[in-house]
């Protein structure tokens, strides 16, 4: 994504949910060393379009609102840079663009010695005894697919050299391009027949759930699922649900 005149806030809504390993009744889930499992949810271009932040009256986000009601909400949060690559690099490294010099999407992450020599967020958890798994667009695409190649992750969906499934063949409700970008992927509503299993944003979440559930999930774990295109209502509400557990 290229920077535009109007500042786009990326990663404004990043929710960190710590599951402490015990239910409300105090049952132990056999966590190693008492370390909590951590779920890090990254959402691209969401801005404040949620029910909790009330940034857009059309936004209906009941599950995110429920999550926000159980934790701490930062209502004056800002991204480190108004572009995809620099803002993601800053979050994953803890280093601001003014320090690293990484200001635009075309800047390399691994050829930047300050960023490349940093301990990235997934590496930090791995070094501290966590099983680290991720899915979807966490880093800027080229940074992950051709440079980092899964660095710091034990498991990644679809793979450590591909952060998102292909958008090829995805059906939209109107002819492309919907946003003025000529490509097979677009920010706009999908065709009503499209299900969560069909969408490149849905596949990583389903894959992560299948690969890390029940006895197969290693504890403690640091899990990072990400969504890349939430700006418009891409999916009919009837197709969206979450496990209430």
SULWORA-V55069 format. One record per residue. N is the residue number from 1. RES is the residue in one small letter. PHI is phi in radians with two decimals (NA if undefined). PSI is psi in radians with two decimals (999 if undefined). D_FIRST is the distance of its C-alpha to the first C-alpha in Angstrom with 1 decimal. Layout:
n:N res:RES phi:PHI psi:PSI d_first:D_FIRST
n:N res:RES phi:PHI psi:PSI d_first:D_FIRST
This chain:
n:1 res:x phi:NA psi:2.29 d_first:0.0
n:2 res:x phi:-1.60 psi:2.54 d_first:3.8
n:3 res:x phi:-1.07 psi:2.50 d_first:6.7
n:4 res:x phi:-2.06 psi:2.96 d_first:9.0
n:5 res:x phi:-1.07 psi:-0.70 d_first:12.8
n:6 res:x phi:-1.47 psi:2.13 d_first:13.1
n:7 res:x phi:-1.08 psi:2.20 d_first:12.2
n:8 res:x phi:-1.78 psi:2.15 d_first:10.2
n:9 res:x phi:-1.53 psi:2.06 d_first:12.0
n:10 res:x phi:-1.78 psi:2.54 d_first:10.6
n:11 res:x phi:1.04 psi:0.52 d_first:13.4
n:12 res:x phi:-1.15 psi:-0.68 d_first:16.0
n:13 res:x phi:-1.88 psi:1.73 d_first:17.9
n:14 res:x phi:-2.17 psi:2.02 d_first:18.8
n:15 res:x phi:-1.78 psi:2.28 d_first:22.3
n:16 res:x phi:-1.99 psi:1.95 d_first:24.6
n:17 res:x phi:-1.95 psi:2.04 d_first:27.6
n:18 res:x phi:-1.71 psi:2.07 d_first:30.6
n:19 res:x phi:-1.67 psi:1.92 d_first:33.1
n:20 res:x phi:-1.31 psi:-0.02 d_first:36.2
n:21 res:x phi:1.56 psi:0.08 d_first:38.1
n:22 res:x phi:-2.37 psi:2.48 d_first:40.8
n:23 res:x phi:-1.39 psi:3.07 d_first:41.2
n:24 res:x phi:-1.10 psi:-0.36 d_first:42.7
n:25 res:x phi:-1.52 psi:-0.05 d_first:46.0
n:26 res:x phi:1.53 psi:0.29 d_first:45.5
n:27 res:x phi:-1.32 psi:2.37 d_first:45.3
n:28 res:x phi:-1.49 psi:2.39 d_first:44.0
n:29 res:x phi:-1.74 psi:0.35 d_first:41.3
n:30 res:x phi:1.07 psi:0.76 d_first:42.5
n:31 res:x phi:-1.21 psi:2.47 d_first:39.7
n:32 res:x phi:-1.34 psi:2.23 d_first:40.2
n:33 res:x phi:1.00 psi:0.35 d_first:41.4
n:34 res:x phi:1.23 psi:0.25 d_first:40.4
n:35 res:x phi:-1.35 psi:2.36 d_first:36.7
n:36 res:x phi:-1.35 psi:2.61 d_first:34.5
n:37 res:x phi:-1.27 psi:2.50 d_first:32.0
n:38 res:x phi:-2.19 psi:2.27 d_first:28.5
n:39 res:x phi:-1.98 psi:2.06 d_first:25.7
n:40 res:x phi:-1.94 psi:1.99 d_first:22.3
n:41 res:x phi:-1.87 psi:2.07 d_first:19.9
n:42 res:x phi:-1.91 psi:2.27 d_first:16.2
n:43 res:x phi:-2.21 psi:2.14 d_first:14.3
n:44 res:x phi:-1.42 psi:2.30 d_first:10.6
n:45 res:x phi:1.11 psi:0.39 d_first:10.1
n:46 res:x phi:-1.27 psi:-0.55 d_first:13.9
n:47 res:x phi:1.01 psi:-2.43 d_first:15.0
n:48 res:x phi:-1.90 psi:0.54 d_first:18.8
n:49 res:x phi:-1.46 psi:1.18 d_first:19.1
n:50 res:x phi:-2.36 psi:2.83 d_first:21.9
n:51 res:x phi:-1.09 psi:-0.63 d_first:25.6
n:52 res:x phi:-1.19 psi:-0.79 d_first:26.4
n:53 res:x phi:-1.52 psi:-0.24 d_first:24.2
n:54 res:x phi:0.99 psi:0.68 d_first:25.0
n:55 res:x phi:-1.39 psi:-0.38 d_first:21.8
n:56 res:x phi:-2.57 psi:2.19 d_first:22.0
n:57 res:x phi:-1.14 psi:-0.30 d_first:25.4
n:58 res:x phi:-1.48 psi:-0.21 d_first:24.1
n:59 res:x phi:-1.27 psi:2.19 d_first:22.6
n:60 res:x phi:-2.15 psi:1.86 d_first:25.1
n:61 res:x phi:-2.29 psi:1.15 d_first:24.4
n:62 res:x phi:-1.05 psi:-0.65 d_first:27.9
n:63 res:x phi:-1.26 psi:-0.70 d_first:27.2
n:64 res:x phi:-1.18 psi:-0.64 d_first:24.8
n:65 res:x phi:-1.12 psi:-0.68 d_first:27.4
n:66 res:x phi:-1.14 psi:-0.72 d_first:30.1
n:67 res:x phi:-1.10 psi:-0.76 d_first:28.3
n:68 res:x phi:-1.11 psi:-0.59 d_first:27.8
n:69 res:x phi:-1.19 psi:-0.30 d_first:31.5
n:70 res:x phi:-1.75 psi:0.00 d_first:32.6
n:71 res:x phi:-2.43 psi:-2.71 d_first:30.8
n:72 res:x phi:-1.79 psi:2.27 d_first:29.6
n:73 res:x phi:-1.96 psi:2.20 d_first:26.9
n:74 res:x phi:-1.69 psi:1.92 d_first:25.2
n:75 res:x phi:-1.61 psi:-0.02 d_first:24.8
n:76 res:x phi:-2.29 psi:0.88 d_first:23.8
n:77 res:x phi:-1.71 psi:2.57 d_first:21.0
n:78 res:x phi:-2.40 psi:2.56 d_first:18.0
n:79 res:x phi:-1.35 psi:2.83 d_first:15.0
n:80 res:x phi:-1.34 psi:-0.40 d_first:15.5
n:81 res:x phi:-2.74 psi:2.58 d_first:12.5
n:82 res:x phi:-1.46 psi:0.76 d_first:10.1
n:83 res:x phi:-2.64 psi:2.69 d_first:7.0
n:84 res:x phi:-1.06 psi:-1.04 d_first:6.3
n:85 res:x phi:-1.04 psi:-0.91 d_first:8.5
n:86 res:x phi:-1.09 psi:-0.68 d_first:11.2
n:87 res:x phi:-1.21 psi:-0.68 d_first:11.7
n:88 res:x phi:-1.20 psi:-0.72 d_first:12.2
n:89 res:x phi:-1.08 psi:-0.66 d_first:14.3
n:90 res:x phi:-1.16 psi:-0.76 d_first:16.3
n:91 res:x phi:-1.15 psi:-0.77 d_first:17.2
n:92 res:x phi:-1.31 psi:-0.39 d_first:18.1
n:93 res:x phi:-1.87 psi:-0.38 d_first:20.1
n:94 res:x phi:1.37 psi:0.23 d_first:21.4
n:95 res:x phi:-2.00 psi:2.19 d_first:20.8
n:96 res:x phi:-1.22 psi:2.65 d_first:19.2
n:97 res:x phi:-1.01 psi:-0.55 d_first:17.0
n:98 res:x phi:-1.17 psi:-0.36 d_first:20.1
n:99 res:x phi:-1.61 psi:-0.73 d_first:22.1
n:100 res:x phi:-1.47 psi:-0.42 d_first:19.9
n:101 res:x phi:1.40 psi:0.17 d_first:18.5
n:102 res:x phi:-1.58 psi:1.70 d_first:15.0
n:103 res:x phi:-1.95 psi:-0.38 d_first:12.9
n:104 res:x phi:-2.24 psi:2.84 d_first:9.8
n:105 res:x phi:-1.08 psi:-0.52 d_first:7.5
n:106 res:x phi:-1.33 psi:-0.23 d_first:10.1
n:107 res:x phi:-1.11 psi:2.39 d_first:12.9
n:108 res:x phi:-1.35 psi:2.58 d_first:14.9
n:109 res:x phi:-1.57 psi:-0.83 d_first:16.1
n:110 res:x phi:-1.32 psi:-0.39 d_first:19.4
n:111 res:x phi:-1.53 psi:-0.04 d_first:20.3
n:112 res:x phi:-1.63 psi:1.90 d_first:20.1
n:113 res:x phi:-1.06 psi:-0.57 d_first:23.6
n:114 res:x phi:-1.16 psi:-0.80 d_first:23.2
n:115 res:x phi:-1.27 psi:-0.75 d_first:20.4
n:116 res:x phi:-1.14 psi:-0.56 d_first:22.0
n:117 res:x phi:-1.54 psi:-0.01 d_first:25.4
n:118 res:x phi:-1.41 psi:2.82 d_first:24.4
n:119 res:x phi:-1.59 psi:1.93 d_first:25.3
n:120 res:x phi:-1.28 psi:2.76 d_first:22.2
n:121 res:x phi:-0.94 psi:-0.85 d_first:22.6
n:122 res:x phi:-1.11 psi:-0.59 d_first:23.5
n:123 res:x phi:-1.14 psi:-0.69 d_first:25.9
n:124 res:x phi:-1.05 psi:-0.80 d_first:27.6
n:125 res:x phi:-1.21 psi:-0.64 d_first:28.5
n:126 res:x phi:-1.09 psi:-0.68 d_first:29.6
n:127 res:x phi:-1.21 psi:-0.28 d_first:31.8
n:128 res:x phi:-1.92 psi:0.49 d_first:33.4
n:129 res:x phi:1.52 psi:0.22 d_first:34.6
n:130 res:x phi:-1.65 psi:2.56 d_first:31.8
n:131 res:x phi:-1.52 psi:2.13 d_first:30.7
n:132 res:x phi:-1.93 psi:2.10 d_first:26.9
n:133 res:x phi:-2.29 psi:2.61 d_first:24.9
n:134 res:x phi:-2.50 psi:2.91 d_first:21.3
n:135 res:x phi:-2.77 psi:2.42 d_first:19.3
n:136 res:x phi:1.50 psi:-2.89 d_first:15.7
n:137 res:x phi:-1.52 psi:1.66 d_first:12.4
n:138 res:x phi:-1.74 psi:-0.85 d_first:13.9
n:139 res:x phi:-1.67 psi:2.94 d_first:12.5
n:140 res:x phi:-1.08 psi:2.42 d_first:9.2
n:141 res:x phi:-0.79 psi:-0.98 d_first:10.0
n:142 res:x phi:-1.14 psi:-0.59 d_first:11.5
n:143 res:x phi:-1.06 psi:-0.71 d_first:13.2
n:144 res:x phi:-1.42 psi:-0.88 d_first:14.9
n:145 res:x phi:-1.22 psi:-0.65 d_first:15.7
n:146 res:x phi:-1.97 psi:-0.26 d_first:17.0
n:147 res:x phi:-1.93 psi:-1.07 d_first:17.9
n:148 res:x phi:-1.33 psi:-0.68 d_first:19.0
n:149 res:x phi:0.90 psi:0.88 d_first:20.1
n:150 res:x phi:1.42 psi:0.23 d_first:21.2
n:151 res:x phi:-0.95 psi:2.18 d_first:22.7
n:152 res:x phi:1.64 psi:-0.22 d_first:24.5
n:153 res:x phi:-1.78 psi:2.39 d_first:24.4
n:154 res:x phi:-1.37 psi:-0.56 d_first:27.6
n:155 res:x phi:-2.59 psi:2.47 d_first:26.0
n:156 res:x phi:-2.54 psi:2.48 d_first:22.5
n:157 res:x phi:-2.05 psi:2.29 d_first:21.7
n:158 res:x phi:-1.29 psi:-0.61 d_first:21.2
n:159 res:x phi:-2.80 psi:3.05 d_first:21.8
n:160 res:x phi:-1.35 psi:-0.05 d_first:21.2
n:161 res:x phi:-2.13 psi:0.21 d_first:19.3
n:162 res:x phi:-2.63 psi:1.92 d_first:17.3
n:163 res:x phi:-1.45 psi:-0.40 d_first:15.4
n:164 res:x phi:-2.33 psi:2.52 d_first:15.0
n:165 res:x phi:-1.13 psi:2.87 d_first:17.5
n:166 res:x phi:-1.21 psi:2.51 d_first:16.8
n:167 res:x phi:-1.50 psi:-0.06 d_first:15.8
n:168 res:x phi:-1.02 psi:2.26 d_first:18.3
n:169 res:x phi:1.52 psi:-0.07 d_first:21.1
n:170 res:x phi:-1.19 psi:2.29 d_first:19.6
n:171 res:x phi:-1.59 psi:2.26 d_first:21.5
n:172 res:x phi:-1.89 psi:2.86 d_first:20.1
n:173 res:x phi:-1.36 psi:-0.31 d_first:22.4
n:174 res:x phi:-2.39 psi:2.80 d_first:21.6
n:175 res:x phi:-1.07 psi:2.52 d_first:20.8
n:176 res:x phi:-1.37 psi:2.71 d_first:17.3
n:177 res:x phi:-1.54 psi:2.46 d_first:15.1
n:178 res:x phi:-1.45 psi:-0.52 d_first:15.2
n:179 res:x phi:-1.96 psi:0.22 d_first:12.2
n:180 res:x phi:1.51 psi:0.06 d_first:12.6
n:181 res:x phi:-1.83 psi:2.04 d_first:10.2
n:182 res:x phi:-1.46 psi:1.74 d_first:12.9
n:183 res:x phi:-2.87 psi:3.03 d_first:12.6
n:184 res:x phi:-1.34 psi:-0.39 d_first:14.6
n:185 res:x phi:-1.79 psi:2.53 d_first:12.3
n:186 res:x phi:-2.67 psi:2.73 d_first:11.6
n:187 res:x phi:-1.57 psi:1.72 d_first:11.6
n:188 res:x phi:-3.09 psi:2.95 d_first:15.3
n:189 res:x phi:-1.19 psi:2.39 d_first:18.7
n:190 res:x phi:-1.38 psi:2.93 d_first:20.1
n:191 res:x phi:-1.11 psi:2.52 d_first:23.6
n:192 res:x phi:-0.99 psi:-0.41 d_first:26.3
n:193 res:x phi:-1.35 psi:-0.24 d_first:27.5
n:194 res:x phi:-1.26 psi:2.30 d_first:24.4
n:195 res:x phi:-1.85 psi:3.00 d_first:25.3
n:196 res:x phi:-1.05 psi:-0.59 d_first:23.6
n:197 res:x phi:-1.21 psi:-0.37 d_first:24.7
n:198 res:x phi:-1.49 psi:-0.41 d_first:22.9
n:199 res:x phi:-1.53 psi:2.41 d_first:19.4
n:200 res:x phi:-1.03 psi:-0.42 d_first:17.0
n:201 res:x phi:-1.39 psi:-0.49 d_first:16.6
n:202 res:x phi:-1.41 psi:-0.64 d_first:20.4
n:203 res:x phi:-1.02 psi:-0.78 d_first:21.5
n:204 res:x phi:-1.08 psi:-0.65 d_first:20.4
n:205 res:x phi:-1.22 psi:-0.70 d_first:22.2
n:206 res:x phi:-1.18 psi:-0.73 d_first:25.2
n:207 res:x phi:-1.10 psi:-0.72 d_first:25.3
n:208 res:x phi:-1.11 psi:-0.71 d_first:25.2
n:209 res:x phi:-1.15 psi:-0.70 d_first:28.0
n:210 res:x phi:-1.21 psi:-0.64 d_first:30.1
n:211 res:x phi:-1.47 psi:-0.26 d_first:29.8
n:212 res:x phi:-2.40 psi:1.27 d_first:30.5
n:213 res:x phi:-2.50 psi:2.55 d_first:33.2
n:214 res:x phi:1.06 psi:-2.37 d_first:36.8
n:215 res:x phi:-1.20 psi:-0.38 d_first:38.8
n:216 res:x phi:-1.36 psi:-0.21 d_first:36.1
n:217 res:x phi:-1.49 psi:2.19 d_first:33.9
n:218 res:x phi:-1.50 psi:2.46 d_first:34.8
n:219 res:x phi:-2.03 psi:2.53 d_first:35.5
n:220 res:x phi:-1.36 psi:2.66 d_first:34.2
n:221 res:x phi:-2.20 psi:2.60 d_first:30.6
n:222 res:x phi:-2.07 psi:1.92 d_first:27.2
n:223 res:x phi:-1.99 psi:2.30 d_first:24.9
n:224 res:x phi:-2.19 psi:1.48 d_first:21.1
n:225 res:x phi:-1.48 psi:2.56 d_first:19.7
n:226 res:x phi:-2.40 psi:2.62 d_first:16.1
n:227 res:x phi:-2.07 psi:2.45 d_first:14.5
n:228 res:x phi:-1.93 psi:-0.24 d_first:10.9
n:229 res:x phi:-2.50 psi:1.17 d_first:11.4
n:230 res:x phi:-1.67 psi:0.07 d_first:14.1
n:231 res:x phi:-1.04 psi:-0.82 d_first:13.3
n:232 res:x phi:-1.85 psi:2.82 d_first:15.9
n:233 res:x phi:-1.25 psi:1.39 d_first:19.2
n:234 res:x phi:-1.20 psi:-0.45 d_first:18.2
n:235 res:x phi:-2.11 psi:2.41 d_first:21.5
n:236 res:x phi:-1.03 psi:2.48 d_first:25.0
n:237 res:x phi:-1.03 psi:-0.49 d_first:26.5
n:238 res:x phi:-1.15 psi:-0.32 d_first:29.4
n:239 res:x phi:-1.65 psi:-0.01 d_first:27.4
n:240 res:x phi:-1.87 psi:2.18 d_first:26.0
n:241 res:x phi:-2.69 psi:2.80 d_first:28.4
n:242 res:x phi:-2.32 psi:2.76 d_first:28.8
n:243 res:x phi:-1.23 psi:2.24 d_first:31.8
n:244 res:x phi:-1.36 psi:-0.09 d_first:33.9
n:245 res:x phi:-1.25 psi:999 d_first:35.3
